[in-house]
């Protein structure tokens, strides 16, 4: 609230009040400190003391998001004011008139056109200062009209949500806007229009339960409170105290509901980077310039027992580049996308969008971590069901925008744990395989290290499957195989040789399409050369696949995998006659 503001200030004094307001102090709702108004404005309407983000007006949002503070307002349809003749302490008509005078807007929705990162876009703002940003008929009509405008103009659509939910004064008519706006969102998706949602503080109720949670990309503004029911309602209902961070942007990120949490000043650049990939803006290939970390050259225990087990140890080398290393070295304008939209964000499965050697793409892969802390965080690349469901979401995102999928798989296998079983590990792996086989977009999968069991093939069903020279691919680890079949782990090297799990074996068995060479000592000795060879090979396959009709890719992909294993006699023992 404004320090010194008297209740009941008259609308006829608005101009005088605004002049005084610019010289006054703001009292922060969160920390209670007084902040000089100019400092508050210059800090993007965020308290410089505690970081609390105040509600921004539509104009302030447009100025923040559009390039060069340049935009044109889009005219919205109008509706009759009070279909239910509703009255509480005052009539609904009086409340609307008061809000219109206060905000200068007809209702809670305002829409404008402009450019973001040079890309023509439409931004629609749900104003939290207009009856708490509640959604009634006017707001619903405004959202639908704005989305139809974006479809007609073929513009990316950015929805900035700030709302308490559906408008009580319009009852069932407001509730129906949840369905009406969802129809419009479905049309955005059907027409291939990028739909980005920015969730701000607060966003609740029927808004989160409809159009505001259906974006291709979900961005939560840092510090925003987001949910369905309010905190007090939930606490009263379940009779227990909720965590302090409950329903915060960060809480939703951890629980897989949003792709990223972005501070307000960084929203423009974050959205511009996303739009550049989704709209396939031209980019020159990024120059690869990466140093190889210092390593311990002491040979791994077990080297030299068999050639196959040597490959196992090279694939597991601690200094070998992992998913995020490849991203940092190869990919330009990378945006990490998080969450399965159901339960959690799984850091074992990395995912996002960016430019791979100048090619806009969706990129997924297991991240193993490097330090003790990061290995624990990423669970050594062993993915939970949430990670595989996130991968499926990325595959469908790629299909919508006809972006190629690049998968860098590197895992000992799917995570074996109670939580994984409770949340459907088998179903998640199976669905990932099915989704990968069915998407109508180019798909290149690369085994960059350990291709362990179903955890690997879940993101390994590409049109092209590549394998680094010292990677391995197997149904089970050779140590486990030795323990089960030889009844002794010491036969692990013998088991590795018998299992035929090397890249050369995979090529001879017709399981992979290409072996990507590594530097003489292995990928862990020269990251620069490894990434140059890998990135070029993947880019070449993508360009070949992009020449094909995407509608034909699933059938071709299916035929490729159906043909595998049918005529495998390479390693079969000779059958001796009984006579």
C-alpha positions as CSV (number, residue, x, y, z in Angstrom):
1,X,0.0,0.0,0.0
2,X,1.0,3.7,-0.3
3,X,2.3,5.3,2.9
4,X,0.0,8.1,3.8
5,X,-2.9,7.0,1.5
6,X,-6.3,7.8,3.1
7,X,-9.1,5.3,2.6
8,X,-11.9,6.5,0.4
9,X,-9.8,8.8,-1.8
10,X,-12.1,10.2,-4.5
11,X,-11.6,9.4,-8.2
12,X,-11.8,13.1,-9.0
13,X,-8.6,13.6,-7.1
14,X,-6.8,10.9,-9.1
15,X,-4.5,13.2,-11.1
16,X,-3.5,15.2,-8.0
17,X,-3.0,11.9,-6.1
18,X,-0.8,10.5,-8.9
19,X,1.4,13.6,-8.9
20,X,1.9,13.3,-5.2
21,X,2.4,9.5,-5.4
22,X,5.5,9.9,-7.5
23,X,7.2,11.7,-4.6
24,X,6.0,9.3,-1.9
25,X,7.2,6.2,-0.3
26,X,5.9,2.7,-0.8
27,X,5.3,0.3,2.2
28,X,6.3,-3.2,1.2
29,X,3.5,-5.7,1.9
30,X,6.1,-8.4,2.6
31,X,8.8,-6.9,4.8
32,X,7.0,-3.7,6.0
33,X,9.9,-1.4,5.1
34,X,9.4,1.9,3.3
35,X,10.8,2.1,-0.2
36,X,11.3,5.3,-2.1
37,X,8.9,5.2,-5.1
38,X,11.6,5.9,-7.8
39,X,13.8,3.2,-6.4
40,X,10.9,0.8,-6.4
41,X,10.1,1.7,-10.1
42,X,13.7,1.5,-11.2
43,X,13.9,-2.0,-9.6
44,X,11.1,-3.3,-11.9
45,X,8.5,-2.8,-9.1
46,X,10.4,-5.2,-6.7
47,X,11.2,-4.3,-3.1
48,X,15.0,-3.7,-3.1
49,X,15.1,-4.8,0.6
50,X,13.3,-8.2,0.5
51,X,12.8,-8.9,-3.2
52,X,9.0,-9.0,-3.0
53,X,7.6,-8.5,-6.5
54,X,4.6,-6.2,-6.6
55,X,1.7,-6.6,-9.1
56,X,2.6,-4.8,-12.4
57,X,0.0,-3.0,-14.6
58,X,-0.4,-4.3,-18.1
59,X,1.5,-1.3,-19.4
60,X,4.4,-2.0,-17.1
61,X,4.4,-5.6,-18.3
62,X,4.4,-4.7,-21.9
63,X,7.3,-2.2,-21.4
64,X,9.2,-5.0,-19.6
65,X,8.6,-7.7,-22.2
66,X,8.6,-6.0,-25.6
67,X,11.7,-4.8,-27.4
68,X,12.5,-1.1,-27.1
69,X,9.3,-0.4,-24.9
70,X,7.4,-0.4,-28.2
71,X,4.0,-2.1,-28.6
72,X,0.5,-1.6,-29.9
73,X,-2.6,-2.5,-27.9
74,X,-5.0,-5.0,-29.5
75,X,-8.8,-4.1,-29.2
76,X,-10.8,-6.6,-27.3
77,X,-14.5,-7.5,-27.4
78,X,-16.9,-6.1,-24.8
79,X,-19.8,-7.9,-23.0
80,X,-22.7,-6.8,-20.9
81,X,-21.8,-5.9,-17.4
82,X,-24.0,-7.8,-14.9
83,X,-25.9,-10.7,-16.3
84,X,-26.8,-12.1,-12.9
85,X,-27.7,-8.7,-11.3
86,X,-25.3,-9.6,-8.5
87,X,-25.0,-7.5,-5.3
88,X,-22.9,-8.1,-2.2
89,X,-21.8,-5.1,-0.1
90,X,-22.2,-3.1,-3.3
91,X,-23.6,-4.0,-6.7
92,X,-21.4,-5.7,-9.2
93,X,-22.0,-2.8,-11.6
94,X,-20.7,-0.3,-9.1
95,X,-17.6,-2.5,-8.4
96,X,-16.9,-2.7,-12.2
97,X,-17.2,1.1,-12.5
98,X,-14.9,1.6,-9.6
99,X,-12.3,-0.7,-11.1
100,X,-12.5,0.8,-14.5
101,X,-11.9,4.3,-13.1
102,X,-9.0,3.0,-10.9
103,X,-7.2,1.0,-13.6
104,X,-8.3,2.7,-16.8
105,X,-9.2,-0.7,-18.4
106,X,-12.5,-2.2,-19.3
107,X,-11.7,-5.5,-17.5
108,X,-8.9,-7.6,-16.3
109,X,-7.5,-8.6,-19.7
110,X,-5.2,-6.3,-21.8
111,X,-3.4,-7.5,-25.0
112,X,-0.7,-5.9,-27.1
113,X,1.5,-6.8,-30.1
114,X,5.2,-6.1,-30.4
115,X,8.5,-7.9,-30.9
116,X,10.5,-10.0,-28.4
117,X,14.0,-10.6,-29.4
118,X,13.0,-9.3,-32.9
119,X,10.2,-11.9,-33.2
120,X,6.7,-10.5,-33.7
121,X,4.7,-11.7,-30.7
122,X,1.4,-11.2,-28.8
123,X,1.3,-10.7,-25.1
124,X,-1.9,-11.0,-23.0
125,X,-1.9,-9.7,-19.4
126,X,-4.3,-10.7,-16.7
127,X,-4.3,-7.7,-14.4
128,X,-4.3,-8.6,-10.7
129,X,-5.4,-5.1,-9.8
130,X,-8.8,-5.5,-11.5
131,X,-11.0,-7.4,-9.0
132,X,-7.9,-9.6,-8.1
133,X,-7.4,-10.5,-11.8
134,X,-10.5,-12.7,-11.6
135,X,-11.8,-14.3,-14.8
136,X,-15.3,-13.5,-16.0
137,X,-17.0,-13.3,-19.4
138,X,-15.1,-10.3,-20.5
139,X,-11.7,-11.8,-19.5
140,X,-12.7,-15.1,-21.2
141,X,-13.7,-13.4,-24.4
142,X,-10.5,-11.3,-24.3
143,X,-8.3,-14.3,-23.9
144,X,-10.1,-16.2,-26.7
145,X,-10.0,-13.2,-29.0
146,X,-6.3,-12.7,-28.3
147,X,-5.4,-16.3,-29.0
148,X,-7.4,-16.3,-32.2
149,X,-5.5,-13.1,-33.2
150,X,-2.2,-14.8,-32.6
151,X,-3.3,-17.8,-34.7
152,X,-4.4,-15.5,-37.5
153,X,-1.2,-13.5,-37.4
154,X,1.0,-16.6,-36.8
155,X,2.6,-14.9,-33.7
156,X,3.9,-16.6,-30.6
157,X,1.5,-16.1,-27.7
158,X,2.7,-15.1,-24.2
159,X,0.1,-15.2,-21.4
160,X,1.0,-13.3,-18.2
161,X,-1.3,-14.6,-15.4
162,X,-2.1,-12.9,-12.1
163,X,-5.4,-13.9,-10.7
164,X,-7.4,-15.1,-7.7
165,X,-9.5,-17.4,-10.0
166,X,-12.9,-17.3,-11.6
167,X,-15.1,-14.3,-10.8
168,X,-17.6,-15.1,-8.1
169,X,-20.0,-12.3,-9.2
170,X,-20.6,-14.2,-12.5
171,X,-20.8,-17.6,-10.9
172,X,-21.4,-20.4,-13.6
173,X,-20.7,-18.0,-16.4
174,X,-17.2,-17.4,-15.0
175,X,-16.7,-21.1,-14.4
176,X,-17.4,-21.8,-18.1
177,X,-14.5,-19.6,-19.1
178,X,-12.2,-22.4,-18.0
179,X,-13.6,-24.6,-20.8
180,X,-13.8,-21.7,-23.3
181,X,-10.2,-20.6,-22.8
182,X,-9.0,-24.2,-23.0
183,X,-10.7,-24.6,-26.4
184,X,-8.6,-21.6,-27.5
185,X,-5.4,-23.1,-26.1
186,X,-6.1,-26.3,-28.0
187,X,-6.4,-24.3,-31.2
188,X,-3.0,-22.7,-30.5
189,X,-1.5,-26.1,-30.2
190,X,-3.2,-27.4,-33.3
191,X,-1.9,-24.5,-35.3
192,X,1.7,-24.9,-34.1
193,X,1.7,-21.5,-32.3
194,X,4.3,-21.2,-29.5
195,X,2.4,-20.7,-26.2
196,X,4.4,-19.5,-23.2
197,X,2.8,-18.8,-19.8
198,X,4.3,-16.5,-17.2
199,X,2.9,-17.2,-13.8
200,X,3.1,-14.2,-11.4
201,X,2.1,-13.5,-7.9
202,X,-0.6,-14.6,-7.2
203,X,-2.1,-17.1,-9.6
204,X,-4.8,-19.4,-8.3
205,X,-8.1,-21.2,-8.8
206,X,-9.8,-21.6,-12.1
207,X,-7.0,-19.7,-14.0
208,X,-4.3,-22.2,-12.9
209,X,-6.8,-25.1,-13.6
210,X,-7.3,-24.0,-17.2
211,X,-5.3,-22.0,-19.7
212,X,-2.5,-20.9,-17.3
213,X,-1.1,-24.4,-16.9
214,X,-1.3,-25.5,-20.5
215,X,1.7,-23.7,-22.0
216,X,4.3,-25.3,-24.2
217,X,6.7,-23.6,-21.7
218,X,5.7,-22.7,-18.2
219,X,7.7,-19.9,-16.5
220,X,7.2,-18.9,-12.9
221,X,8.3,-15.5,-11.9
222,X,10.6,-15.7,-8.9
223,X,8.7,-15.3,-5.6
224,X,5.3,-16.0,-7.1
225,X,2.6,-17.9,-5.2
226,X,0.8,-20.4,-7.5
227,X,-1.8,-23.0,-6.7
228,X,-5.4,-24.1,-7.0
229,X,-6.8,-23.7,-3.5
230,X,-5.5,-21.1,-1.1
231,X,-3.1,-22.0,1.6
232,X,-5.5,-21.2,4.5
233,X,-8.2,-23.3,2.8
234,X,-5.9,-26.3,2.6
235,X,-4.7,-26.0,6.2
236,X,-8.2,-25.8,7.5
237,X,-9.2,-28.8,5.4
238,X,-6.3,-31.1,6.3
239,X,-5.8,-29.7,9.8
240,X,-2.1,-29.4,9.6
241,X,0.6,-26.7,9.0
242,X,2.0,-26.6,5.4
243,X,5.7,-26.1,4.6
244,X,6.9,-22.4,4.5
245,X,7.7,-22.7,0.8
246,X,4.4,-24.3,-0.1
247,X,2.9,-23.1,-3.4
248,X,5.9,-20.9,-4.2
249,X,7.4,-20.8,-7.7
250,X,10.4,-22.8,-6.4
251,X,8.1,-25.4,-4.8
252,X,6.3,-25.9,-8.1
253,X,9.6,-26.2,-9.9
254,X,10.7,-29.0,-7.5
255,X,7.4,-30.7,-8.1
256,X,7.7,-30.7,-11.9
257,X,4.9,-28.1,-12.6
258,X,7.0,-25.4,-14.3
259,X,10.0,-25.3,-16.6
260,X,11.9,-22.6,-14.9
261,X,11.8,-19.9,-12.2
262,X,13.0,-16.5,-13.6
263,X,13.6,-13.2,-11.8
264,X,11.5,-10.4,-13.3
265,X,14.3,-8.4,-14.9
266,X,15.4,-11.5,-16.8
267,X,12.0,-12.4,-18.3
268,X,12.5,-10.6,-21.6
269,X,15.8,-12.3,-22.4
270,X,14.5,-15.8,-21.3
271,X,11.5,-15.6,-23.5
272,X,13.5,-14.2,-26.4
273,X,15.9,-17.2,-26.2
274,X,13.0,-19.7,-26.1
275,X,11.2,-18.1,-29.1
276,X,14.4,-18.1,-31.2
277,X,14.5,-21.9,-31.0
278,X,10.7,-22.5,-31.3
279,X,10.5,-20.2,-34.3
280,X,13.7,-21.6,-35.9
281,X,15.7,-18.4,-36.2
282,X,18.9,-18.7,-38.2
283,X,22.1,-19.2,-36.1
284,X,25.7,-19.7,-37.1
285,X,27.2,-22.9,-35.5
286,X,28.8,-22.2,-32.1
287,X,32.5,-22.5,-32.1
288,X,33.5,-25.4,-29.8
289,X,36.2,-24.2,-27.4
290,X,36.3,-26.4,-24.3
291,X,39.2,-27.5,-22.1
292,X,39.7,-31.1,-20.8
293,X,39.7,-31.2,-17.0
294,X,42.8,-32.3,-15.2
295,X,42.6,-36.0,-14.6
296,X,44.3,-38.8,-12.7
297,X,46.1,-40.8,-15.3
298,X,46.4,-43.9,-13.0
299,X,44.9,-46.8,-15.0
300,X,41.6,-48.1,-13.7
301,X,41.6,-51.4,-11.8
302,X,40.8,-54.2,-14.1
303,X,42.2,-52.7,-17.3
304,X,43.8,-55.4,-19.5
305,X,41.7,-58.4,-18.5
306,X,39.7,-58.4,-21.7
307,X,39.2,-55.9,-24.5
308,X,35.5,-55.7,-23.8
309,X,36.0,-55.0,-20.1
310,X,38.5,-52.3,-21.0
311,X,35.7,-50.6,-22.9
312,X,33.5,-50.9,-19.8
313,X,36.0,-49.1,-17.7
314,X,36.6,-46.4,-20.4
315,X,32.8,-45.8,-20.6
316,X,32.7,-45.3,-16.8
317,X,35.8,-43.1,-16.6
318,X,35.1,-40.3,-14.2
319,X,36.6,-37.7,-16.5
320,X,34.5,-38.7,-19.5
321,X,32.2,-35.8,-20.6
322,X,28.6,-36.1,-19.6
323,X,25.3,-34.6,-20.8
324,X,25.7,-31.1,-19.4
325,X,29.4,-31.0,-20.6
326,X,28.2,-31.7,-24.1
327,X,25.5,-29.0,-23.8
328,X,28.1,-26.4,-22.5
329,X,30.5,-27.3,-25.3
330,X,28.3,-27.7,-28.3
331,X,24.9,-26.0,-27.8
332,X,24.1,-22.3,-28.3
333,X,21.3,-20.4,-26.6
334,X,20.6,-23.4,-24.3
335,X,17.4,-23.2,-22.2
336,X,17.0,-26.0,-19.6
337,X,13.4,-27.1,-19.3
338,X,12.3,-28.9,-16.2
339,X,9.5,-31.1,-14.8
340,X,7.1,-33.8,-15.9
341,X,4.0,-31.7,-15.2
342,X,2.8,-34.4,-12.8
343,X,5.0,-34.9,-9.8
344,X,8.6,-33.9,-9.9
345,X,11.7,-32.5,-11.6
346,X,14.2,-35.3,-12.1
347,X,17.7,-33.9,-12.4
348,X,19.0,-37.3,-13.6
349,X,17.2,-36.6,-17.0
350,X,18.5,-33.4,-18.5
351,X,16.3,-31.7,-21.1
352,X,15.9,-28.4,-23.0
353,X,16.1,-26.5,-26.3
354,X,18.9,-24.8,-28.1
355,X,21.0,-24.7,-31.3
356,X,23.1,-27.8,-32.1
357,X,25.7,-26.6,-34.7
358,X,23.2,-24.0,-35.8
359,X,20.2,-26.4,-35.8
360,X,17.3,-25.6,-33.5
361,X,16.6,-28.8,-31.5
362,X,15.2,-30.4,-28.4
363,X,17.9,-32.2,-26.5
364,X,17.5,-34.8,-23.8
365,X,19.9,-37.1,-21.9
366,X,21.0,-38.6,-18.6
367,X,23.4,-36.5,-16.5
368,X,25.6,-38.4,-14.1
369,X,27.2,-35.5,-12.2
370,X,30.9,-35.2,-11.5
371,X,31.5,-34.2,-7.9
372,X,30.1,-36.1,-4.9
373,X,27.4,-33.6,-4.5
374,X,26.3,-33.5,-8.1
375,X,26.5,-37.3,-8.5
376,X,24.1,-37.6,-5.6
377,X,21.8,-34.9,-7.0
378,X,21.7,-36.6,-10.4
379,X,21.7,-40.1,-8.9
380,X,24.5,-41.1,-11.2
381,X,22.3,-40.7,-14.3
382,X,19.7,-43.3,-13.1
383,X,16.4,-41.8,-13.9
384,X,13.1,-42.0,-12.0
385,X,9.7,-42.2,-13.7
386,X,9.4,-38.4,-13.6
387,X,12.5,-38.1,-15.7
388,X,11.2,-40.4,-18.4
389,X,7.8,-38.6,-18.4
390,X,9.7,-35.3,-18.8
391,X,11.5,-36.9,-21.8
392,X,8.2,-37.8,-23.3
393,X,7.0,-34.2,-22.9
394,X,10.1,-33.0,-24.7
395,X,9.5,-35.4,-27.5
396,X,6.0,-34.1,-28.0
397,X,7.2,-30.5,-27.8
398,X,9.7,-31.4,-30.6
399,X,6.9,-32.9,-32.7
400,X,4.7,-29.9,-32.3
401,X,7.3,-27.5,-33.7
402,X,9.0,-30.0,-36.0
403,X,12.3,-29.7,-34.1
404,X,14.7,-32.6,-34.3
405,X,15.2,-34.6,-31.1
406,X,18.8,-35.3,-30.0
407,X,19.2,-37.8,-27.2
408,X,22.5,-38.4,-25.4
409,X,22.0,-41.5,-23.3
410,X,24.4,-42.5,-20.6
411,X,23.1,-44.5,-17.7
412,X,23.7,-47.7,-15.8
413,X,19.9,-48.2,-15.9
414,X,16.6,-46.8,-14.6
415,X,16.7,-46.0,-10.9
416,X,15.7,-49.0,-8.8
417,X,14.0,-47.7,-5.7
418,X,10.7,-47.7,-3.9
419,X,9.6,-44.3,-5.1
420,X,10.2,-45.3,-8.7
421,X,8.1,-48.4,-8.4
422,X,5.3,-46.5,-6.6
423,X,5.2,-43.9,-9.5
424,X,5.3,-46.5,-12.3
425,X,8.9,-47.0,-13.4
426,X,8.0,-49.7,-15.9
427,X,5.2,-47.8,-17.4
428,X,7.3,-44.7,-17.7
429,X,10.1,-46.5,-19.5
430,X,7.6,-48.3,-21.8
431,X,5.8,-45.0,-22.7
432,X,9.1,-43.4,-23.5
433,X,10.0,-46.1,-25.9
434,X,6.5,-45.9,-27.5
435,X,6.6,-42.1,-27.7
436,X,10.1,-42.1,-29.3
437,X,9.0,-44.6,-31.9
438,X,5.9,-42.6,-32.8
439,X,6.9,-38.9,-33.0
440,X,6.8,-37.3,-36.4
441,X,10.1,-35.5,-36.3
442,X,13.8,-36.4,-36.9
443,X,15.3,-38.3,-33.9
444,X,19.0,-39.0,-33.4
445,X,20.0,-40.9,-30.4
446,X,23.7,-41.2,-29.2
447,X,25.1,-43.7,-26.7
448,X,27.9,-41.5,-25.2
449,X,28.9,-43.8,-22.3
450,X,26.9,-46.5,-20.6
451,X,23.9,-47.8,-22.4
452,X,22.3,-49.7,-19.5
453,X,19.2,-51.8,-20.0
454,X,15.7,-50.2,-20.3
455,X,16.9,-47.0,-18.9
456,X,19.0,-46.4,-22.0
457,X,16.6,-47.7,-24.7
458,X,13.9,-45.5,-23.2
459,X,15.5,-42.6,-25.0
460,X,17.4,-44.6,-27.6
461,X,14.8,-45.4,-30.3
462,X,16.0,-42.9,-32.8
463,X,15.9,-42.8,-36.6
464,X,19.6,-42.9,-36.3
465,X,21.4,-44.5,-33.3
466,X,25.1,-43.5,-32.9
467,X,27.6,-44.8,-30.4
468,X,30.9,-43.4,-29.2
469,X,33.8,-45.7,-29.8
470,X,34.4,-46.6,-26.2
471,X,30.7,-46.7,-25.1
472,X,29.0,-49.9,-24.1
473,X,25.4,-51.2,-24.5
474,X,24.0,-54.1,-22.5
475,X,20.9,-55.5,-20.8
476,X,22.8,-55.7,-17.5
477,X,26.1,-54.7,-16.1
478,X,28.8,-57.4,-16.6
479,X,29.4,-57.5,-12.8
480,X,25.8,-58.4,-12.2
481,X,25.8,-60.9,-15.1
482,X,28.9,-62.6,-13.6
483,X,27.3,-62.8,-10.2
484,X,24.1,-64.3,-11.6
485,X,25.5,-66.7,-14.2
486,X,29.0,-67.5,-13.0
487,X,28.0,-67.1,-9.4
488,X,31.1,-65.0,-8.8
489,X,31.7,-61.3,-9.5
490,X,35.4,-62.0,-10.4
491,X,34.3,-63.3,-13.8
492,X,33.1,-59.8,-14.8
493,X,35.7,-59.4,-17.6
494,X,34.8,-62.8,-19.0
495,X,31.1,-61.9,-18.9
496,X,31.8,-58.6,-20.7
497,X,33.6,-60.4,-23.5
498,X,30.8,-63.0,-23.7
499,X,28.0,-60.3,-23.7
500,X,29.3,-58.6,-26.9
501,X,28.6,-55.1,-25.5
502,X,31.1,-52.8,-27.4
503,X,30.4,-50.4,-30.2
504,X,32.0,-52.7,-32.7
505,X,29.7,-55.5,-31.5
506,X,26.7,-53.3,-31.8
507,X,27.6,-52.3,-35.4
508,X,28.1,-56.0,-36.4
509,X,24.8,-56.9,-34.8
510,X,23.1,-54.0,-36.7
511,X,21.9,-52.3,-33.5
512,X,23.5,-49.0,-34.3
513,X,24.0,-46.9,-37.5
514,X,27.5,-45.4,-36.8
515,X,30.4,-45.5,-34.5
516,X,31.8,-42.1,-33.7
517,X,35.5,-42.2,-33.2
518,X,37.1,-41.0,-30.0
519,X,40.6,-39.5,-29.4
520,X,43.4,-42.1,-29.1
521,X,43.2,-42.3,-25.3
522,X,39.4,-42.1,-25.1
523,X,36.9,-39.2,-24.8
524,X,38.1,-38.4,-21.3
525,X,41.5,-37.4,-22.6
526,X,40.4,-34.7,-25.2
527,X,37.0,-33.2,-24.8
528,X,37.5,-30.7,-27.7
529,X,38.1,-33.4,-30.3
530,X,35.4,-35.6,-28.9
531,X,32.8,-32.9,-29.1
532,X,33.8,-31.8,-32.6
533,X,33.5,-35.3,-33.9
534,X,30.2,-36.0,-32.1
535,X,28.5,-32.7,-33.0
536,X,29.4,-33.0,-36.7
537,X,28.2,-36.6,-36.9
538,X,24.8,-35.7,-35.3
539,X,24.3,-32.6,-37.4
540,X,25.0,-34.6,-40.6
541,X,22.3,-37.2,-39.7
542,X,19.8,-34.5,-38.7
543,X,20.2,-32.7,-42.0
544,X,19.7,-35.9,-43.9
545,X,16.5,-36.7,-41.9
546,X,15.1,-33.2,-42.3
547,X,15.0,-33.9,-46.1
548,X,12.4,-36.6,-45.5
549,X,8.6,-36.1,-45.0
550,X,8.2,-36.1,-41.1
551,X,4.9,-38.1,-41.6
552,X,6.9,-41.0,-42.9
553,X,9.5,-41.1,-40.1
554,X,7.6,-43.2,-37.6
555,X,7.0,-46.0,-40.1
556,X,10.6,-46.0,-41.2
557,X,11.8,-46.0,-37.6
558,X,9.4,-48.9,-36.7
559,X,10.7,-50.9,-39.7
560,X,14.3,-50.3,-38.6
561,X,13.7,-51.7,-35.1
562,X,11.5,-54.6,-36.3
563,X,14.3,-55.7,-38.6
564,X,16.8,-55.9,-35.7
565,X,17.8,-59.3,-34.3
566,X,16.0,-61.3,-37.1
567,X,19.2,-62.7,-38.8
568,X,21.8,-62.7,-36.1
569,X,24.2,-65.6,-36.6
570,X,27.4,-63.7,-36.2
571,X,28.3,-65.1,-32.8
572,X,26.2,-68.3,-32.9
573,X,28.1,-71.5,-32.1
574,X,28.4,-74.1,-34.9
575,X,25.9,-77.0,-34.6
576,X,27.8,-80.3,-34.6
577,X,26.1,-83.3,-36.0
578,X,25.0,-86.0,-33.6
579,X,26.2,-88.7,-36.0
